[in-house]
Amino acid sequence: MENDPLYRLRHALAGMALALLASVFIAAFAGAFIADLFADSYGARVAVYSVLLLYVVVGTGFLFVRVAQHETRPLTVNRLALWLASLWLWPLLLTRQRTAPETPPPPG
């Protein structure tokens, strides 16, 4: 069981799944709030909710590919909060990687 890749990723999978579940509800409330600011219609709510949901689902995939393989710590409330924040702020990881300084060439 220790050699099973899914077993090794159990903490990351659980954290991401719970964060995605919470994000569905956050996206619903945020979608309703944002849509009500601009247009008070059901169609606007559905559109904003769909965009927000797509955003966090793409973020889940991105985080799983980039981060989950290295996550070995047990899932705690603090870790879950970090996964949740990461799902909503995942584009910052892209900008951070692109703006990271390159390693200087070896002397000589």
Secondary structure as UniProt FT lines:
FT   TURN            2..3
FT   HELIX           5..8
FT   HELIX           10..38
FT   HELIX           42..66
FT   HELIX           68..70
FT   HELIX           77..99
//
